[in-house]
Amino acid sequence: MDFNMKKLASDAGIFFTRAVQFTEEKFGQAEKTELDAHFESLLARADSTKNWTEKILRQTEVLLQPNPSARVEEFLYEKLDRKVPSRVANGELLAQYMAEAASELGPTTPYGKTLIKVAEAEKRLGAAERDFIHTASINFLTPLRNFLEGDWKTISKERRLLQNRRLDLDASKARLKKAKAAEAKATTVPDFQETRPRNYILSASASALWNDEVDKAEQELRVAQTEFDRQAEVTRLLLEGISSTHVNHLRCLHEFVESQTTYYAQCYRHMLDLQKQLGSSQGAIFPGTFVGTTEPTSPPLSSTSPTTAAATMPMGPSVADLAPPGEAALHLEEVAPPASGTRKARVLYDYEAADSSELALLADELITVYSLPGMDPDWLIGERGNKKGKVPVTYLELLS
């Protein structure tokens, strides 16, 4: 293999000069060219963007895939340019186990039927989760990774090159300063002991040599200054491009929020459907018991006003629907609460009564509730003082 010894020696000399300049700057023995304040602010903003992008990327990966082993596996597949194998979501695996359990324990038993219903809901939740992970990876994680692996690597490379150009510039300034000092010393008039012709000749020769050295140092300084200015402009343009990066990441963030909103809305709908199915089944298995959950239920997701959101809540039957077939509609004021079976409930959200058969609710107030035979499991009878009316179960937290 052919080696260009001259180039190798030149590169080694440049590296040594930069190392000496860098070391002297660290010990405060050499002057350093400072960048302007605007340039420094661009550098600080770029570093901050890179650091926070890395943190957001890593934590989003944890959110989408909490299993660290699975994340390492996906990382290795990506580095090897191989397709990541499809992975069954936890909800889908749970649905599979529940379906198998129902098949073995008896699909016609109440427990087996409930297992099948929950399994179907978990399967839908798992599919929604898989779609969300796929969408978020493409619309959010991929642009962040592209910035770190593309734009930021280019910026880092140009910053290192700018640092080298600055070291060359400062080394040239130091060399010129030393050459001028030596030239000034050589041109000083000799003292009376050095007035022989030989000393005059040596002094004139040294002065000429230092003049040449000063000219050479000035030429090197001009070249170094030109290269530094050019590289500073290139780096400045790349750093100013961080603003475009912020705009792109902002758009990706909106898409991530949109996909997350869609995912949670789907989960809410699936669980609400499951709750209705289990409620009707529980009412058939355990007549006279309360239907609902003692945990707070989240309000329906909506991008519209709270009035519109409330309108999307499931509506129960009218008073006429509460009456057994062939009988007149029940008058709630004439209905007495059962001797046992009443419970206290805390209201989770404000509710505006749709008609006179319903009871308007205020968040955080306590009311007494009970159920009547044949009622829709999504509704209860609520009492507050001398007022009485139907109230939706989804707006209540049953206490005792």
C-alpha positions as CSV (number, residue, x, y, z in Angstrom):
1,M,0.0,0.0,0.0
2,D,1.3,3.4,-1.0
3,F,1.6,6.0,1.8
4,N,2.0,9.7,1.1
5,M,4.6,10.5,3.7
6,K,4.5,14.2,3.1
7,K,0.7,14.3,3.6
8,L,1.1,12.1,6.7
9,A,3.8,14.3,8.1
10,S,1.7,17.4,7.4
11,D,-1.4,16.0,9.0
12,A,0.6,15.0,12.1
13,G,2.1,18.5,12.3
14,I,-1.4,20.0,12.1
15,F,-2.7,17.7,14.8
16,F,0.2,18.5,17.0
17,T,-0.3,22.2,16.6
18,R,-4.0,21.9,17.4
19,A,-3.2,19.8,20.5
20,V,-0.7,22.4,21.7
21,Q,-3.1,25.2,21.1
22,F,-6.0,23.4,22.9
23,T,-3.8,22.5,25.9
24,E,-2.5,26.1,26.2
25,E,-6.0,27.4,26.1
26,K,-7.1,25.0,28.9
27,F,-4.2,26.3,31.1
28,G,-4.9,29.9,30.2
29,Q,-1.6,30.4,28.4
30,A,-3.1,31.1,25.0
31,E,-5.8,33.4,23.6
32,K,-9.0,31.9,22.3
33,T,-11.2,33.4,19.5
34,E,-14.7,33.8,21.0
35,L,-17.8,33.3,18.9
36,D,-20.5,36.0,18.9
37,A,-23.4,35.9,21.3
38,H,-26.0,35.0,18.6
39,F,-23.8,32.0,17.5
40,E,-23.4,30.8,21.1
41,S,-27.2,31.0,21.6
42,L,-27.7,28.9,18.4
43,L,-25.3,26.3,19.7
44,A,-27.1,26.2,23.1
45,R,-30.5,25.8,21.5
46,A,-29.2,23.0,19.2
47,D,-27.7,21.1,22.2
48,S,-30.9,21.5,24.2
49,T,-33.0,20.3,21.2
50,K,-30.8,17.3,20.8
51,N,-30.8,16.4,24.5
52,W,-34.6,16.7,25.0
53,T,-35.3,14.9,21.7
54,E,-33.3,12.0,23.0
55,K,-35.2,11.9,26.3
56,I,-38.6,12.2,24.6
57,L,-37.7,9.5,22.1
58,R,-36.5,7.1,24.8
59,Q,-39.5,7.7,27.1
60,T,-42.0,7.3,24.2
61,E,-40.4,4.0,23.4
62,V,-40.9,3.0,27.0
63,L,-44.5,4.1,26.8
64,L,-45.2,2.1,23.6
65,Q,-43.1,-0.9,24.7
66,P,-42.6,-1.2,28.5
67,N,-40.7,-4.5,28.1
68,P,-36.9,-3.7,27.9
69,S,-36.0,-7.0,26.4
70,A,-38.5,-6.5,23.6
71,R,-37.1,-3.0,23.0
72,V,-33.5,-4.4,22.7
73,E,-34.8,-7.0,20.3
74,E,-36.5,-4.4,18.1
75,F,-33.3,-2.3,18.2
76,L,-31.1,-5.2,17.0
77,Y,-33.5,-6.0,14.2
78,E,-33.4,-2.4,13.1
79,K,-29.6,-2.3,13.1
80,L,-29.5,-5.5,11.1
81,D,-32.0,-4.0,8.6
82,R,-34.3,-6.9,9.2
83,K,-38.1,-6.8,9.6
84,V,-39.2,-6.8,13.2
85,P,-41.5,-9.8,13.8
86,S,-45.1,-9.1,14.7
87,R,-45.7,-9.3,18.4
88,V,-49.0,-10.3,20.1
89,A,-50.3,-7.5,22.3
90,N,-50.9,-8.3,26.0
91,G,-54.6,-7.7,25.6
92,E,-54.8,-10.2,22.8
93,L,-52.8,-12.8,24.8
94,L,-55.2,-12.3,27.7
95,A,-58.2,-12.7,25.4
96,Q,-56.7,-16.0,24.2
97,Y,-56.3,-17.3,27.7
98,M,-59.8,-16.2,28.7
99,A,-61.3,-17.9,25.6
100,E,-59.5,-21.1,26.3
101,A,-60.6,-21.0,29.9
102,A,-64.2,-20.5,28.9
103,S,-64.0,-23.4,26.5
104,E,-62.6,-25.7,29.2
105,L,-64.8,-24.5,32.1
106,G,-68.0,-24.4,30.1
107,P,-69.0,-21.8,27.6
108,T,-72.6,-22.0,28.6
109,T,-72.1,-21.3,32.3
110,P,-72.5,-17.7,33.5
111,Y,-68.7,-17.6,34.3
112,G,-67.9,-19.0,30.8
113,K,-70.2,-16.6,29.0
114,T,-68.6,-13.6,30.9
115,L,-65.1,-14.9,30.1
116,I,-66.0,-15.0,26.4
117,K,-67.5,-11.4,26.5
118,V,-64.4,-10.0,28.3
119,A,-62.1,-12.0,25.9
120,E,-63.7,-10.3,22.9
121,A,-63.3,-6.9,24.5
122,E,-59.7,-7.5,25.4
123,K,-59.0,-8.7,21.9
124,R,-60.4,-5.5,20.5
125,L,-58.3,-3.5,23.0
126,G,-55.2,-5.4,22.0
127,A,-55.8,-4.7,18.3
128,A,-56.4,-1.0,19.1
129,E,-53.1,-0.9,21.1
130,R,-51.2,-2.5,18.2
131,D,-52.6,0.0,15.7
132,F,-51.7,2.9,18.1
133,I,-48.1,1.6,18.5
134,H,-47.7,1.3,14.8
135,T,-49.1,4.7,14.0
136,A,-47.1,6.4,16.8
137,S,-43.9,4.7,15.6
138,I,-44.3,6.0,12.1
139,N,-45.6,9.5,12.7
140,F,-43.7,10.4,15.9
141,L,-40.7,8.1,16.7
142,T,-39.3,7.9,13.1
143,P,-39.0,11.7,12.6
144,L,-37.2,12.1,16.0
145,R,-34.8,9.3,15.1
146,N,-34.2,10.8,11.7
147,F,-33.2,14.0,13.3
148,L,-30.8,12.4,15.7
149,E,-29.3,10.0,13.2
150,G,-29.2,12.5,10.2
151,D,-29.4,16.2,10.8
152,W,-27.7,16.1,14.2
153,K,-24.8,14.0,13.0
154,T,-24.2,16.6,10.2
155,I,-24.4,19.4,12.7
156,S,-21.9,17.7,15.0
157,K,-19.5,17.0,12.1
158,E,-19.5,20.6,11.0
159,R,-19.1,21.8,14.7
160,R,-16.0,19.7,15.1
161,L,-14.6,21.0,11.8
162,L,-15.3,24.6,13.0
163,Q,-13.5,23.8,16.3
164,N,-10.5,22.7,14.3
165,R,-10.6,25.8,12.1
166,R,-10.7,27.9,15.2
167,L,-7.7,26.1,16.7
168,D,-5.8,26.7,13.4
169,L,-6.8,30.4,13.5
170,D,-5.6,30.9,17.1
171,A,-2.4,29.0,16.4
172,S,-1.7,31.2,13.4
173,K,-2.4,34.3,15.6
174,A,0.0,33.0,18.2
175,R,2.7,32.3,15.6
176,L,2.4,35.7,14.1
177,K,2.6,37.3,17.5
178,K,5.8,35.4,18.3
179,A,7.3,36.3,14.9
180,K,6.6,40.0,15.3
181,A,8.1,39.9,18.8
182,A,11.3,38.2,17.5
183,E,11.5,40.6,14.6
184,A,11.3,43.6,16.9
185,K,14.0,42.2,19.0
186,A,16.2,41.5,16.0
187,T,15.9,45.1,14.7
188,T,16.8,46.6,18.0
189,V,20.1,48.7,17.7
190,P,23.0,46.7,19.2
191,D,24.7,48.0,22.3
192,F,28.2,49.5,22.3
193,Q,29.8,46.1,22.9
194,E,28.3,44.7,19.7
195,T,29.4,47.3,17.2
196,R,31.7,45.3,15.2
197,P,30.9,44.8,11.5
198,R,30.3,41.1,12.0
199,N,27.6,41.7,14.6
200,Y,25.9,44.2,12.3
201,I,25.9,41.6,9.5
202,L,24.4,39.0,11.7
203,S,21.8,41.4,13.0
204,A,20.8,42.4,9.5
205,S,20.6,38.8,8.4
206,A,18.4,37.8,11.5
207,S,16.1,40.8,10.8
208,A,15.6,39.7,7.2
209,L,14.8,36.1,8.3
210,W,12.2,37.3,10.8
211,N,10.7,39.6,8.2
212,D,10.2,36.6,6.0
213,E,8.8,34.7,9.0
214,V,6.3,37.5,9.7
215,D,5.2,37.6,6.1
216,K,4.7,33.8,6.1
217,A,2.7,34.0,9.4
218,E,0.5,36.8,8.1
219,Q,-0.3,34.7,5.0
220,E,-1.1,31.7,7.1
221,L,-3.3,33.9,9.3
222,R,-5.3,35.2,6.3
223,V,-5.9,31.7,5.0
224,A,-6.9,30.4,8.5
225,Q,-9.2,33.4,8.9
226,T,-10.9,32.8,5.6
227,E,-11.4,29.1,6.3
228,F,-12.7,29.8,9.7
229,D,-15.2,32.4,8.5
230,R,-16.4,30.0,5.7
231,Q,-16.9,27.1,8.2
232,A,-18.6,29.4,10.7
233,E,-21.2,30.4,8.1
234,V,-21.8,26.8,7.1
235,T,-22.3,25.9,10.8
236,R,-24.5,28.9,11.4
237,L,-26.9,27.9,8.5
238,L,-27.2,24.4,9.9
239,L,-27.9,25.7,13.4
240,E,-30.5,28.1,12.2
241,G,-32.2,25.0,10.6
242,I,-33.1,23.9,14.1
243,S,-36.2,26.2,13.8
244,S,-37.4,24.0,10.9
245,T,-36.8,21.0,13.0
246,H,-39.0,22.4,15.8
247,V,-41.8,23.0,13.3
248,N,-41.5,19.4,12.0
249,H,-41.5,18.0,15.5
250,L,-44.5,20.1,16.4
251,R,-46.4,18.6,13.5
252,C,-45.4,15.1,14.5
253,L,-46.4,15.9,18.1
254,H,-49.9,16.9,17.0
255,E,-50.1,13.6,15.0
256,F,-49.0,11.6,18.1
257,V,-51.7,13.3,20.3
258,E,-54.3,12.6,17.6
259,S,-53.4,8.9,17.4
260,Q,-53.3,8.7,21.2
261,T,-56.8,10.3,21.4
262,T,-58.1,7.9,18.9
263,Y,-56.7,5.0,20.8
264,Y,-58.1,5.9,24.1
265,A,-61.5,6.8,22.5
266,Q,-61.6,3.3,21.0
267,C,-60.7,1.8,24.4
268,Y,-63.4,3.8,26.1
269,R,-66.0,2.6,23.6
270,H,-65.0,-1.0,23.9
271,M,-65.1,-0.9,27.7
272,L,-68.4,0.9,27.7
273,D,-69.9,-1.8,25.4
274,L,-68.5,-4.5,27.7
275,Q,-69.8,-2.7,30.8
276,K,-73.3,-2.7,29.3
277,Q,-73.1,-6.4,28.4
278,L,-71.9,-7.3,31.8
279,G,-74.5,-5.1,33.4
280,S,-77.4,-6.8,31.6
281,S,-75.9,-10.2,32.4
282,Q,-75.4,-9.3,36.1
283,G,-79.0,-8.1,36.3
284,A,-80.2,-11.4,35.0
285,I,-78.0,-13.5,37.3
286,F,-78.3,-11.4,40.4
287,P,-81.7,-9.7,40.3
288,G,-82.1,-6.7,42.7
289,T,-78.4,-6.0,42.9
290,F,-76.8,-2.8,41.8
291,V,-75.2,-2.5,38.4
292,G,-72.1,-0.4,37.9
293,T,-68.7,0.1,39.3
294,T,-67.5,1.8,42.5
295,E,-64.6,3.3,40.6
296,P,-65.0,6.7,38.9
297,T,-65.9,6.3,35.2
298,S,-64.2,8.7,32.8
299,P,-66.4,11.0,30.8
300,P,-66.7,10.3,27.1
301,L,-63.9,11.7,25.0
302,S,-65.0,14.6,22.8
303,S,-63.3,17.5,21.1
304,T,-66.5,19.6,21.4
305,S,-68.1,21.5,24.3
306,P,-69.0,19.8,27.6
307,T,-72.7,20.1,26.6
308,T,-72.0,18.0,23.5
309,A,-69.9,15.6,25.5
310,A,-72.8,15.1,27.9
311,A,-75.1,14.5,25.0
312,T,-72.9,11.6,23.9
313,M,-73.5,9.7,27.2
314,P,-75.8,6.6,26.9
315,M,-79.4,7.7,27.4
316,G,-81.9,5.4,29.2
317,P,-85.5,4.6,28.5
318,S,-88.3,7.0,29.3
319,V,-90.5,6.6,32.3
320,A,-93.0,4.6,30.2
321,D,-90.3,2.1,29.4
322,L,-89.8,1.4,33.2
323,A,-93.3,0.2,33.6
324,P,-94.1,-3.5,33.0
325,P,-95.9,-4.3,29.7
326,G,-99.5,-3.5,29.7
327,E,-99.4,-1.1,32.7
328,A,-99.4,2.6,32.8
329,A,-96.2,4.6,33.3
330,L,-94.8,4.7,36.8
331,H,-95.1,8.0,38.7
332,L,-91.8,8.3,40.5
333,E,-93.1,10.5,43.3
334,E,-95.5,7.6,44.1
335,V,-92.7,5.0,44.2
336,A,-91.4,4.3,47.7
337,P,-87.8,3.2,48.2
338,P,-87.3,-0.4,49.1
339,A,-86.9,-1.2,52.8
340,S,-83.3,-2.4,52.1
341,G,-81.0,-2.0,49.1
342,T,-80.6,1.8,49.1
343,R,-77.1,3.1,48.8
344,K,-75.2,6.4,48.9
345,A,-73.5,7.6,45.7
346,R,-71.2,10.5,44.9
347,V,-71.9,12.3,41.7
348,L,-68.9,12.4,39.4
349,Y,-70.0,14.9,36.8
350,D,-72.7,17.5,36.3
351,Y,-75.8,16.1,34.6
352,E,-78.7,18.1,33.1
353,A,-82.0,16.3,33.3
354,A,-83.4,15.5,29.8
355,D,-87.1,15.5,31.1
356,S,-89.1,15.6,34.3
357,S,-88.5,11.9,34.9
358,E,-84.8,12.5,35.4
359,L,-82.9,14.1,38.3
360,A,-80.4,16.8,37.6
361,L,-77.0,16.2,39.2
362,L,-74.1,18.4,40.4
363,A,-70.6,17.1,40.7
364,D,-69.4,15.9,44.1
365,E,-72.9,15.9,45.7
366,L,-74.2,12.9,47.6
367,I,-77.5,11.3,46.8
368,T,-79.4,8.1,47.7
369,V,-79.9,5.6,44.9
370,Y,-81.8,2.3,44.5
371,S,-83.0,0.1,41.8
372,L,-86.5,-1.0,40.8
373,P,-87.4,-4.4,39.3
374,G,-87.3,-4.3,35.5
375,M,-85.3,-1.1,35.3
376,D,-82.6,-0.6,32.7
377,P,-79.3,-1.6,34.4
378,D,-77.8,1.7,33.1
379,W,-80.1,3.7,35.3
380,L,-81.0,4.0,39.0
381,I,-83.6,6.0,41.0
382,G,-81.9,8.9,42.8
383,E,-83.2,10.9,45.7
384,R,-82.1,14.3,47.0
385,G,-84.3,15.7,49.7
386,N,-87.8,15.6,48.4
387,K,-86.7,15.4,44.8
388,K,-86.6,12.1,43.0
389,G,-85.8,10.9,39.5
390,K,-83.8,8.6,37.2
391,V,-80.0,9.0,37.2
392,P,-77.4,7.4,34.9
393,V,-75.1,4.9,36.6
394,T,-72.1,6.1,34.6
395,Y,-72.3,9.5,36.4
396,L,-72.1,7.9,39.9
397,E,-69.6,6.4,42.3
398,L,-71.5,4.0,44.6
399,L,-70.2,4.4,48.1
400,S,-72.1,2.0,50.4
